[in-house]
Amino acid sequence: MPVARRQVLATAAVAPFAATMFGVTPASGQEATGYRVGRGVGDVTGPAAENGMMGYSMPQQQTAGIHLRTLARAFVVDDGANRVVFVTAELGALFQSVHQEVLRRLAETYGGLYTEQNVLLNATHTHAACGGDSHYAAYDLATLGFQEQTFNAVVDGITEAIGQAHDDLRPGALALGRAELTDASVNRSRSAFDMNPAQDTEHFPQAIDPAVTVLRFTQGGRDVGAITWFATHGTSMTNENHLISSDNKGYAAFAWEHRDAEFVACFAQTNAGDMSPNLNLEPGSGPTDDEFANTRIIGERQFQAAREAFASAREPMSGPVDSALCYVDLSEVTVDGRFAPDGKTHRTCTAAIGMSMLAGSTEDGPGIPIGEGIRNPLLDWLGGADVPVPPELADEQAPKPVAVPFGAMPPHPWCPQVLPLQLMRIGELHLVAGPAEFTIVAGLRIRRSVAAELGVPLENVLIQGYANAYSQYVTTPEEYDSQQYEGASTLFGRYTLPAYQQEFTRLAAVMRAGRRVPLGPLPPDMSGTLPNFQPGVVFDAPPPGRGFGDVLAEPASGYHRGERVTVEFVTGHPKNDLRRGGTYAEVQRLVDGRWVPVADDRDWSTQYHWKRSGVASSTATITWDIPAEVPTGRYRIVHNGDWKAAGSGEVTPFTGRSRDFLVA
């Protein structure tokens, strides 16, 4: 169960996995490969109330509870000579601010063991996680500024996950498996995709990237984890949702891990820039018209495809682990003609967004609300977005009609321009880690360039998007010309992709030659540049005649499997304590006279809703959809919360318990 899972992962040396459940067993001889592997999990869930979400960029979309806590999953691989760290966090984006702070924390604990060279941090791109953890204004506009609580939760959770993986290092083995998945994504910018030449579009006959790649981890002959790469957006949950959720990839991870509490199932992104899970090309549409059902179905399809790929991963991998990272100022790259469609030399330019970006993606949700008559105190503090576009920048960004020149905004650029580019090798697998959302053809071109330079099969090179920083989209020059949402969000002009191709090819050449790559220009530390205009918690007060934890609405006396239990409590503000690694909601079962936890707010079956009532009062509503497989017996709902006293500001924890009820 979830609560026990957290305790076990923090201490277990070897984690068993019920391989027979999947009809597979570890390949013979897998422990003779010379690898040591470790894995860990950390909680990166931010404030569950009154914190803007990252993804849809809508100030009115603020958190009001939890459906699925957001987690970071870390893997460490050591070949005896080199070591690499891979982390996927269930976040909208992995911002450069987080990358910088995590590396600082690792240096404090481990010295020079973990650096920007061998640590790869990335995000699943769920649009239902807390935002406000960037030091750049463009990505904090919807959250009304920098949210320190969110930032600390993300950094702490990622660092803890890496620490667990470090402590978990044991002799182990790796294997690579593959499958295809064709009913969990759709191309949301088909007209742009079709502008690419046939040599690109023919590679994707359905205009999607169906590839599912799984890296299988074993320790002591037992399966202990897997990383699954597949391209689809984290937008099954719509912009109408206010519950924190790890979206479809989070459900896929939950579905796998729920079958064994000690297995770590990571579902990472690749080139998902134009891949939507909304199969009917409307928000919250396809396969059903219910966002929760869509999240589960698209997640379940990824899980099943991952299981198929996992079963095919039988041959032990060999080869070293290696990694190289450099920083590049993407606003001023001279691009060699061999990477440009016309064969001529070109240059990138200062970052800017186009008009179509403000309109947003109609298939998934709108863009950043700038110039829409919405009062935003952070935008006011910055002096507004009405900055003249320099004529030369308008020419350099053509045919994009520039809306806001992010890179030229006062008093600081609104987005990063000096960005990390990383190439990581794990045995036969090569990850091209870029700080952006790459369309499938943009990803294909980079993969082809890197594979050719390294002399390896194309299928062994993957784009790892949303990595180490965030700078919006990367389209092909042809897609850029159409100025769909993705093209308008490609910051550094028409030749952004050729610049990435060139620089990643350079990294590949350095890795192939066994040389060290120059680090390049260091990105600035932008901490302290943005204020926070989101109101905090002044104090909490229960309704007259009530106390914190009191039950306002009790459950019925009995239920059947498949029914929903609903209980309402008097509560305090979730910002008083994020309960990271803990839970606001528990379902407990009476077993031999003891109440045993069976579900919490990391479970698909539970929902925790928070609602303000009046100035300082609030209620917590906890629901439990009784799964078909739960044993019959007596259960109860428990709420853990915290309240803040007026005057002193002292925070006090409390626990509320419902009456028990029978599940028959």
N, C-alpha and C positions, 0 to 999 in steps of 0.2 A: 504494500500500500504506500501512498505517497509520503506520509510522514516518516515511516521507517526507511524509505528510500534515501532521504536526505541524510539520516544518521549513518546508514551503511556506507554510502559513497564517501563519507568523510573519513572512514576508518578501515574499510575493507582492503585487504591485500589482493585478493583474487575474487572476481565476480563471476559466478556461474550464469549460464544462459540456457534456457530450455530449447536446445537445438532441435530436439525431436518434434517440437511444435511446428517447425518449418520443414521438416523432412530432410534436414541436412546435418552433416557432421563436419567438424574441422578436417581439412585435408591432412593426410598423413605427412609427417615430417615438417609441419609448419613451424615448429619451435627451433629449427636448426638454421634460421636465416640470419641470426646475429642482431636482430632488432631488440630494443627494449621499448615498450609502449606503456602509456598511462593515460587515464582519462578522468575528468572531473566535471562537476556541475555547480554553477552558482546562480543565485537569484538576482535578476537585474530589474525587478518590478519597481517602478517609481510610485509616486503618490496615487492612490486609488480614488481620489476625489479632487476636483477643481485644479487639474493640471492639463494643459493642452496636449493633444495627441500629435504625433509626428507622422506625416504622410499625405493627408488630404489638405493640410495647411488651412484649416478652417478654425478661426478663433472660437467659434461657438461649440466646437467639438471638444468638450472637456471630459475628463474621466469622471465616472460616477459608479465605480465598482469594478469587479473582476470576474471574468469568465474563465480565463486561463492565465495563470501567472506567466511572466516572461522570464526565460532562463538563458544562461550562457553555458555552452558545452565546449570543453577544452580537451584536446588530444596532444600528447607529447610523443614524438618518435625520435629515438636515438639509435644510430647505427654503430656506435662505438667511437666514431671520429667526429661526427657532427650531430646536432640536435635541432629539431624544429618544433614549433608550437603552432597549432591551428585552433582557432576559437570561432565559433558561430554564436552570435547573440541574437535573441528574438527581439529585435529593435527595428524601427523604421530606417535608421541609417547608423553607420559606425562613423562618428564624427572625428575629425582630426584632434579635437580637444581631448576626447577619450583616449585615442591612440597615444597622445603625448603623455597623459597622466598615468595610464597603465604602465607604460615603459618606465616612467619615473619610479612608480611603486615597485616594479620588478627589480630595478637597479638597486633600490634600497635593501631589498631582501636577498637577492641572488648575485649581486655584483654585476659582472659582465657576462653572466651565463645566458641571459635572455635580453636581446636587444632588438632594435628595429630590423636588423638583418634576418633574424630567424623566428620572429613572432608575426603571425598573420592573424589579424582581427577582422571579422566581417559580420554583416547583419543579414537577417532573413528578409528584411523589408516589410514586415507587418505594418499595416497602417493603423493599428489599434494599440500601439504602445505609447508610453509617455514620451513627450518631446521636451525641448528646452535645454538640451545638454550640449549644444554647439556654442562656440565662441564667435560665430559669424551671424550677422543680423538676418540674412535671408532665411535662415533655418530656425530662427527664434521669433519671427514676426507673429506666427499663429499662436505661440505660447506666451505672448506678451512679455518676452524677455528670457533671460537666462535663469533656469530653474536648478538651483544648487542641489536640492534634494534628489532630483532625477539624475543629475550628473554623478553624485556620490554613489547612488544605488547602482548605476551602470558600471562605474569604475570598480567599486568594491566587489560586485558580483563576478565580473570578468577576472579580476585578480585572484579571487578565491577559487574560481574554477581552474585557473592555471596552477595555483598552489596545490589543489587536490590532484591534478594530473601529474605534477612533479613528484608528489609523495607516492603516487600509485605506480611509478615506473617499475615494470617487471619484464623479464624475458618474454618475448611474444613474437607474433608474426602478423603479416599483412597479406591480403589477397584482394584482387580487383575483379569486380563483376559488373555486368552491363545488362540493360533491358531497354525497352522503349515504352513510352506512355503517350498516347495520342488524344486522350479525352480529358485532360486537365489543364489545357491552355488553348488560347486562340490568339491570332495576330490582330491586335487592336488598331494597327495602322497599315492595313493591307495595301492601300494606295501608295504609301511610301515604300513598302517592301517591294512592290512590283516595279519600281523605278530602277532597281538594281539589275545588273546584267545577268544573262541566263546562267553563266557559270556559278553565280551565287544562288539565285532563286531555285535552280534545279537541285541544289544540295538539300533544300527544304521543300519537297513537293507539296506539303500541306501548309506551307507558310508558318510552321512552328518548328521548334527544336524539340524532338521527342526523346532525346538521349537521357537515359537515367544511368548514372555511374555511381557505384558503391565501393567504398574502401572498407574492408572487413578487418576488424581487430580481434586478435586472440591473445590470451595470456594462459600459459600452462595448459594448452590444448583446449581451452574453453573460450567460447565467443563472449566478448565483453563490450563490444561497441561497433558502431558503423557510422560513416559519413556518407550521406546520399546527396548527390548534386542533380538538380532538375530545375529547369527554367519556367517559372510562372510567378506572377506578381502576388504579393501578400495583401490582396484587396477583395477577398471573399466577404469580409466584414465591411459594411458600407460606411459612408460618412454620417449616417444617422445613428450609428452605434456609439455608446458611451462606456462600454465595459472594456477594460483592458483584456486584450486577447492576443495570443501568438499566431492567430489566423490559421490558414490551411497547413502550413509547414509545422506549426505548433501542434495541431491535431495529429499529424502524421507521427511526430515524435512521441506524443502521448500514447497513441495507439500501440506503438512498438514497446515503449518502456512500461506500459501498464501490464504487459504480459510477463515482465520480469523486472522487479524493482531495482536490480543492480546493473542492468544493461543501459548503456548510454547511446541513444539514437539521435544523431545530428542530421538535420535536413537543411542543406546549404543552397544558396542561389548560384546561378551561373549568369549567362547573358539573357536576362529576363526583361530587358528594357521595353520591348513591344509585345511581351507575352502576358495576357490577361487570363485569370481564372473564370471570369464572367463570360461563360460560353455563348450567351446570347447578345454579347456586346452592349450590355446595359448594366449599371451598377446593381449588384444583388440579384443578377439573373443567370439562370443556367448553372447547374441542372434544374434547380427549383427557383421559386420566387422568395425563398426564405434564406436570409443571410447565414443563420446558424446551420441550417441544413447544408447549404452550399459549402461552408467551411469544412464541415465533417466529410462530405462526399469527396471534395477535391483533395482533402487531406488523406482520406482512406485510399483513394486511387494512387496517390504518391507512395503510401505505405505498402500497398500490395505490389507495386512495381519495384519498390526498393527490396522487398522480400524476394522477389524473383531474381533480381540482380545479385542479391546477397547469396542466394543458393548457387548461383553460377560462379561465385568467387571461390574456386577450389584450389587453384595452383598458387603456391606461396610466391609472393613477390620477392625480387632481389634488387640489388642496386643500392647506391648510397642515398642519403638524404642531404639536401643542400638548399641554400636560399641566398638570394641577393636582392637588395633594395637600394634604390636611389631616389632622390628628390629631383623633380623637374618643374621648372616654371612653365606651365602649359600655356601661358599667355604670350610667350615669346620663343617659340620653337621654329627653327628653320627646317622645313620638311624637304628631304631629298625627293627628286622627281620619281624615283622608282617606287615610292609608296603612294603617289598621287595618280588619280585616274587619267590625267592628261600627260603624265610623264614630265611635268615641269616642276620647278622649285616653287614652294609656297611658304607662307608663314601663318602661324596662329596669331590670335589677337586677344586684347583685353576681354574679360568675361562679360557677357551680356545675355539677357533673356529676350525672347521675342513675344509678340502679341499673342500668338497661339498658346504660349505657355500660361499666360494669365487666364485664358479661357478654360484651360484644363483639359483633361482627358474625359470625353463624354462617356467612354466605356467604363471607367473606374471612378472618376470624381474630379472636381475642379482643382484649379491651381492656386497659387498664392494670391490672396485678396489684396491687391495693390491698386489704388485708384478706383475703387468701387464704391466710394462713399461710406465705407465702414470706418468708424473711429477706432484708431489703434494707438494707444499711448506710447508704445515703443516706436512706432513709425513717426509720431509727432516728435518724440525725443531725438530721433535721428535727423529730423528736419524735413521729413517727407521723402517721396520718391521722385519728385518732379525735378530731375536733374537733366540739363540739356545733354543730348547725345552728341559727342564730338563728330563733326562731318567725316573725319578719317575713319572713326570707328564704325560709323554707319556703312561706309564703303567696304571695310574689312569684313563686316559681319554679313554682307549681302549674300543671298537675297533675303536674309532675315530682316523684317521690320523690327528694329530694336525698341523694346518697351522700357527696360531699366538696365543701365550699364553697371551691373553688379560690381565689376572689378574697378570701376572708377568712382564709386560712391564715397562721399565724405561721411564721417571723418576717417573711416577705415573701409577697405573693400568689404562688401557684404558676403563674399564667398571666398574660399581659399583658391589661390592660383598656383602656389608652390605645393605640389602634390606628390605623395609616395607611390612609386611603381615597384612592384615586387614580383619576383619569379621564385617559386618554391618547388623543389623536387622531393617527392616521397617515393623512393624506388623507381618504378616505371612511370609514375604519374607526375605530370608537370602542371602546376597551377599558375596561371597568369593573373595576378591579383591587381585589380584596378579600382580606383576610388570613384566609381561611377556606375550607371546603369547602361549596359551595352545592349543594343539591339542584336538579334540573332545573327544578322549578316555582318554587322560590325565585329561581333565576337568571332565569327568564322574567319574573317580576314586576318585578325590578330593571331588566331590559332594557326592558320596556315603559315604566316610569316615566322612564328616562333618554332613550329614543328620543322619547317624547312631548315632553319638555322641550326637547330639541335640535331637534325637527322633522325627524328622519331616519328612514329605513326601519328596522324592527326587525332585519332581517338584518345591518345595518351596525353593530349594537351587540352586543358579546360580553362575557360574564363571563370575566375572567382571574382564576381562583381561585389560592389558595396564594401570594398576592402580598405581598411586603414584610414580612410577619410571619405568625404562625400562631395561630389561636384556635379550632380545631376546626370544628364544623359550623354551618350556618345552614339551618333548615327553615322552611316556612310555619307560621303559627300552627295551621292544621289538622293538618299533619303532626306538629307538636310535641305535640298532644293525644294522639296514638297512642303516644308514648314508645317508639318503636323506637330502635335504636342511635343513629340520626342525631339524633332529637329529644332524647334523653338527653344527647347531646354538644353541643347548642346551648346555649352557656354563659350567655347573658344573659337567659334567660327567654323566655316565649311571644312577646314582641314584638321579638325580635332582628331578624327580617327587616324588619318595618315601619320599624325604626330605620335599617337600611341603606338601604332605599328612600328614606326622607326625606333622609338625608345625601348620598346619591349624586345625588338630584334637585337638591339645593342646589348641589353641585359642577357639575352640568350647566348650571344657570342662570348660574353665575358664568362658566363657559367660554363660553357663548353670548353673554353680554354683554361679553366681553373684559376682565373685571375680574380682580383678584387675590383669591384666597380667603385669609381669615385662617388662619394655620397651626394655631391651636388649642393645646391643652395638649400640651407635649412629653412623650414617654414617658420614664420614668426609665432611666438607664444602670444595668443590673443586673449588670455585670461584677464578678467577684470574690465573688459571693454564694454560690456552690456549690463544694464540694470535689469531689475525684475519688477514688473508692474502687476503681477498676479497677486491679489490680496492673500494674506496668510491667515492663520488661525489666531483669533484674539482670545477667545475662551469658549468652553462648552457648557451648556446648561440643559438639564433634563426638563421635560414638561412638568408642570405643577403636579405634585403628588407621586412622581415617578423617580426612579433611580437608574443609573447607568446599568445596562444589562437586563433591565426588566423586559419581559415579553409582552408586546402589545397585541400580537395575534398568534395564538397557539396553533399547533397542527391538529388535524383530526385524530381521532382515536385509532384509526386503522387505514391502511392503503394496500393496494395491489401493485405488483411490479408493473412498471410503465407509467404509473401515475406520478404527479408532481406534488411534493411536499413544500409548503410555504410557511415561513415563520418570520415575524417582524419583531425587532428589538429596539430599545432606546440605546443610542450609541453616541460616540464622540467622533471627531473628525479624523479620518484615516491619516492625515498628515502628521498627527501627533506621534505616530510610530508606524513606519512602513511595514513592519513585521516581515522584513526580508528574511527568507529562510524559514518563516513561520506561516501563519494563516489567520485570516479573519473568520473563516467559516470551517466548521467541522461537522461531519456526520459520524456519529458514534453508535456502535452496536453493543448490546449487553451480552457478554460472553462469560459464563461461569462466575457471575456476580461482579464482573469488572466491565467498565465502559471502554471499549477498544475503538480507536479511530479507524474508519474505513474509507473516508474521502475527505478532501479539503479543497481549498480554492485553487488547486492545481489540477483538479479533476474536471473532465468534460461534463459530468453529471450535475455539477454545482454551479450556482451563480450567486454572487454577492453584490447587491445593489445598495448604494448609499444615496440618501436624499436629505437635503437641508429642509428644515421646517422652522421658519422664523429666523431670527438673527443668529442664535447660538445653539439651537436644538437640531437634532438630526436623527434619522432612523436608518436601520440596516435591515434589509429584507434578504433572507437567505432562502434559496430554492434548491431542491434536490429532485432531479428526475430519476426515479428509482430504476436502476438497471435491471435487465431481465435475469442476470446471473446472480444477483445478491441472494444470500440465504434468507429464509424466513426468520423472523425473530423480532425482538424489541429494539427500537432505535430512538435516537434523539438528535436534535440540532443544537450545536454549540456556537456561540459568537464570542470571539475575542476582540476586545477593543481597548481604547485609551481615551481619557478625557483630560482636558486642560483647564486648570483652575483660573478664575478671574483674579487679577491682581498679581499673585505670585508666579503664574505661568507654569506651575508644577504640573507634570503629566503623570497620571495614575492609571495603571492598567486595570481592566475589569473583565469578567467572564459572565456571560448570560447563557442559560440552558433552558431549552424548551421542555415541556412534559414529554414523556416517552410515548411512542406509538408503535403499533404492530404492523409489520409488513407480512402479509399472508399470501 
